[in-house]
Amino acid sequence: EHVRATHSMTVQEMGKQVESLLLAVSAAEAEADQLRGQVEGLEEERIRMASALARTEELATDLSLKCEQEEHERLRRMQDAVRQQRTIARLSKRNGELDAEIEGFERAAALSLKRQVMSHQAEVEELRFS
């Protein structure tokens, strides 16, 4: 009888321990499920972040290329403006040279005309007195 009581108590204790262990396993499984859910959520977030990073890098590259193109275009316009200014300066200098030549020709023509007029006047005077 004593053995039965001890054995019975041992079975009850073992039953309680098994029940306790089953509860612990169930709690551990619930916690594992919760952790798996968190890991899946973190993995989804990592994928979203990687996608956002890739898009950001793509936009940064596009912006960098656009800035380079705009800088190249601005430099080209500046070079064109410098060439135009040099051309204007050369033409302005040449215009001044041509103005000086024209003035010289005009003076020479006026002097030649004056001499011709004076020569004709002298001939007219000569013809009057003859």
C-alpha positions as CSV (number, residue, x, y, z in Angstrom):
1,E,0.0,0.0,0.0
2,H,2.8,2.4,0.9
3,V,4.4,1.6,-2.5
4,R,1.2,2.2,-4.2
5,A,0.8,5.6,-2.5
6,T,4.4,6.5,-3.3
7,H,3.9,5.3,-6.9
8,S,0.6,7.1,-7.2
9,M,2.2,10.3,-5.9
10,T,5.0,10.0,-8.2
11,V,2.7,9.5,-11.1
12,Q,0.7,12.6,-10.0
13,E,3.9,14.6,-9.6
14,M,5.1,13.4,-13.0
15,G,1.8,14.3,-14.5
16,K,2.1,17.8,-13.0
17,Q,5.6,18.1,-14.3
18,V,4.6,16.9,-17.8
19,E,1.7,19.3,-17.7
20,S,4.1,22.1,-16.6
21,L,6.5,21.1,-19.3
22,L,3.7,21.1,-21.9
23,L,2.7,24.6,-20.8
24,A,6.3,25.7,-21.0
25,V,6.6,24.2,-24.5
26,S,3.4,25.8,-25.6
27,A,4.6,29.2,-24.2
28,A,7.9,28.7,-26.0
29,E,6.1,27.8,-29.3
30,A,3.9,30.9,-28.9
31,E,7.0,33.0,-28.3
32,A,8.8,31.4,-31.3
33,D,5.7,32.2,-33.5
34,Q,5.8,35.8,-32.2
35,L,9.5,36.0,-32.9
36,R,9.0,34.5,-36.4
37,G,6.4,37.1,-37.1
38,Q,8.8,39.8,-36.0
39,V,11.6,38.4,-38.1
40,E,9.2,38.3,-41.1
41,G,8.2,41.9,-40.4
42,L,11.8,42.9,-40.2
43,E,12.7,41.0,-43.4
44,E,9.8,42.9,-45.2
45,E,11.1,46.2,-43.8
46,R,14.6,45.3,-44.9
47,I,13.3,44.6,-48.4
48,R,11.4,47.9,-48.4
49,M,14.5,49.8,-47.2
50,A,16.7,48.1,-49.8
51,S,14.2,49.1,-52.5
52,A,14.1,52.6,-51.2
53,L,17.9,52.8,-51.1
54,A,18.1,51.5,-54.6
55,R,15.6,54.1,-55.8
56,T,17.4,56.8,-53.9
57,E,20.7,55.8,-55.5
58,E,19.0,55.8,-58.9
59,L,17.6,59.3,-58.3
60,A,21.0,60.5,-57.1
61,T,22.7,59.1,-60.2
62,D,20.0,60.8,-62.4
63,L,20.4,64.1,-60.6
64,S,24.2,63.9,-60.8
65,L,24.0,63.3,-64.6
66,K,21.5,66.1,-65.0
67,C,23.8,68.5,-63.0
68,E,26.8,67.5,-65.2
69,Q,24.8,68.1,-68.4
70,E,23.6,71.5,-67.1
71,E,27.1,72.4,-66.1
72,H,28.4,71.3,-69.5
73,E,25.6,73.4,-71.2
74,R,26.4,76.4,-69.1
75,L,30.1,76.1,-69.9
76,R,29.3,75.8,-73.6
77,R,27.1,79.0,-73.5
78,M,29.8,80.9,-71.6
79,Q,32.4,79.8,-74.3
80,D,30.0,80.9,-77.0
81,A,29.5,84.3,-75.3
82,V,33.3,84.8,-75.0
83,R,33.7,83.9,-78.7
84,Q,30.9,86.4,-79.6
85,Q,32.6,89.1,-77.5
86,R,35.9,88.5,-79.2
87,T,34.3,88.6,-82.6
88,I,32.5,91.9,-81.6
89,A,35.8,93.4,-80.4
90,R,37.6,92.4,-83.7
91,L,34.7,93.8,-85.8
92,S,34.7,96.9,-83.8
93,K,38.4,97.4,-84.2
94,R,38.1,96.7,-87.9
95,N,35.2,99.1,-88.1
96,G,37.4,101.8,-86.6
97,E,40.2,101.0,-89.0
98,L,37.7,101.3,-92.0
99,D,36.3,104.6,-90.6
100,A,39.9,106.0,-90.5
101,E,40.5,104.8,-94.1
102,I,37.2,106.3,-95.2
103,E,38.1,109.6,-93.6
104,G,41.5,109.5,-95.3
105,F,39.9,108.9,-98.7
106,E,37.3,111.6,-98.0
107,R,40.1,114.1,-97.2
108,A,42.1,113.0,-100.3
109,A,39.0,113.3,-102.5
110,A,38.1,116.7,-101.0
111,L,41.6,117.9,-101.5
112,S,41.6,116.5,-105.1
113,L,38.3,118.1,-105.8
114,K,39.5,121.4,-104.3
115,R,42.5,121.4,-106.5
116,Q,40.4,120.6,-109.6
117,V,38.0,123.4,-108.8
118,M,40.9,125.8,-108.2
119,S,42.5,124.6,-111.5
120,H,39.2,125.2,-113.4
121,Q,38.8,128.6,-111.7
122,A,42.2,129.5,-112.9
123,E,41.4,128.4,-116.4
124,V,38.1,130.3,-116.3
125,E,40.0,133.4,-115.1
126,E,42.6,132.9,-117.8
127,L,39.9,132.6,-120.4
128,R,38.2,135.8,-119.1
129,F,41.3,137.8,-119.4
130,S,42.3,136.6,-122.8
